[in-house]
Amino acid sequence: MTLLLDDITLTYPDGDGRLTALDRVGLEVPAGTLTAVVGPSGSGKSSLLAVAATLVTPDSGRVVIDGTEATGLSRADAAALRRRAVGIVFQQPNLLPSLTALEQLQVMAHLGGGRPRDVRERAAELLDSVGLAGQAHRRPHQLSGGQRQRINIARALMNGPRVLLVDEPTSALDHERGAAVLELIGGLTRERGTATVLVTHDRGQLGVADQVVEMVDGVLAEAGVRGGTA
Ligand SMILES: Nc1ncnc2c1ncn2[C@@H]1O[C@H](COP(=O)(O)OP(=O)(O)OP(=O)(O)O)[C@@H](O)[C@H]1O
């Protein structure tokens, strides 16, 4: 199992007590498949992604990424595992205004090392696979919202992650562009064999998912399978 969340409980301080954001959550995501997480605002979806990304340590339970148990690692080792094996697509692209599309991707890889020539080739190939081969020289203000989100996705794939975590990628896009971005994420998942978790409010677009789970008050339940009714 490429991504395994086993019996995860996460609480936050809340006044005198604790608020349970994740309540004994279990999730298995095989390589090359996409799991969509739906659920109301405040139900714990972002917390789930943060735990899967090793950005937040749960109170109890295990996170296993590509065979390595992340829970219990030192901060430095968790960061190294994250760099090697996890790609994160945040809701807002947060692209650097002065860099071209190609450079946004190159910067990501330089942080992790790698020969400049290989990095450039990989960046160009990824831009091509998200449909932006012709836009490599453009800066963020010269691109549409949908194009910026595609760069955001390509950037997360630069270091060849085994696990891809995507938070609300369509919230700033209209229906049609949102659908195209979800199709793209589904296609990349299968092509690159990532274990992908996608948080979305958009229940109309879940056909791309192999598994749909629903978060309600920190509890995760199966909501349907590919082609299901969720
Ligand atoms: N750092 C924090 N400290 C305290 N409580 C928090 C913190 N982060 C989130 N929470 C609370 O934990 C619960 C789950 O929040 P989370 O952000 O995971 O929900 P969500 O489903 O992603 O919501 P949304 O769809 O609105 O983004 C909420 O009740 C929220 O108020």
PDBQT file of the ligand as one rigid body, heavy atoms in Angstrom, charges set to zero:
ROOT
HETATM    1  N1  LIG A 301      -4.761  24.651  14.022  1.00  0.00    +0.000 N 
HETATM    2  C1  LIG A 301      -5.974  24.413  14.531  1.00  0.00    +0.000 A 
HETATM    3  N2  LIG A 301      -6.238  24.626  15.843  1.00  0.00    +0.000 NA
HETATM    4  C2  LIG A 301      -7.455  24.360  16.360  1.00  0.00    +0.000 A 
HETATM    5  N3  LIG A 301      -8.491  23.866  15.658  1.00  0.00    +0.000 NA
HETATM    6  C3  LIG A 301      -8.297  23.642  14.352  1.00  0.00    +0.000 A 
HETATM    7  C4  LIG A 301      -7.037  23.898  13.719  1.00  0.00    +0.000 A 
HETATM    8  N4  LIG A 301      -7.147  23.560  12.400  1.00  0.00    +0.000 NA
HETATM    9  C5  LIG A 301      -8.414  23.124  12.228  1.00  0.00    +0.000 A 
HETATM   10  N5  LIG A 301      -9.101  23.153  13.386  1.00  0.00    +0.000 N 
HETATM   11  C6  LIG A 301     -10.492  22.691  13.606  1.00  0.00    +0.000 C 
HETATM   12  O1  LIG A 301     -10.514  21.298  13.258  1.00  0.00    +0.000 OA
HETATM   13  C7  LIG A 301     -11.711  20.973  12.548  1.00  0.00    +0.000 C 
HETATM   14  C8  LIG A 301     -11.345  20.391  11.185  1.00  0.00    +0.000 C 
HETATM   15  O2  LIG A 301     -10.774  21.428  10.386  1.00  0.00    +0.000 OA
HETATM   16  P1  LIG A 301     -10.282  21.169   8.877  1.00  0.00    +0.000 P 
HETATM   17  O3  LIG A 301      -9.610  22.428   8.419  1.00  0.00    +0.000 OA
HETATM   18  O4  LIG A 301      -9.511  19.911   8.836  1.00  0.00    +0.000 OA
HETATM   19  O5  LIG A 301     -11.682  20.976   8.119  1.00  0.00    +0.000 OA
HETATM   20  P2  LIG A 301     -12.029  20.972   6.558  1.00  0.00    +0.000 P 
HETATM   21  O6  LIG A 301     -12.987  19.852   6.367  1.00  0.00    +0.000 OA
HETATM   22  O7  LIG A 301     -10.780  20.971   5.783  1.00  0.00    +0.000 OA
HETATM   23  O8  LIG A 301     -12.776  22.362   6.362  1.00  0.00    +0.000 OA
HETATM   24  P3  LIG A 301     -12.907  23.292   5.030  1.00  0.00    +0.000 P 
HETATM   25  O9  LIG A 301     -13.684  22.481   4.023  1.00  0.00    +0.000 OA
HETATM   26  O10 LIG A 301     -13.694  24.471   5.536  1.00  0.00    +0.000 OA
HETATM   27  O11 LIG A 301     -11.517  23.645   4.592  1.00  0.00    +0.000 OA
HETATM   28  C9  LIG A 301     -12.526  22.265  12.493  1.00  0.00    +0.000 C 
HETATM   29  O12 LIG A 301     -13.448  22.233  13.564  1.00  0.00    +0.000 OA
HETATM   30  C10 LIG A 301     -11.496  23.352  12.682  1.00  0.00    +0.000 C 
HETATM   31  O13 LIG A 301     -12.093  24.482  13.294  1.00  0.00    +0.000 OA
ENDROOT
TORSDOF 0
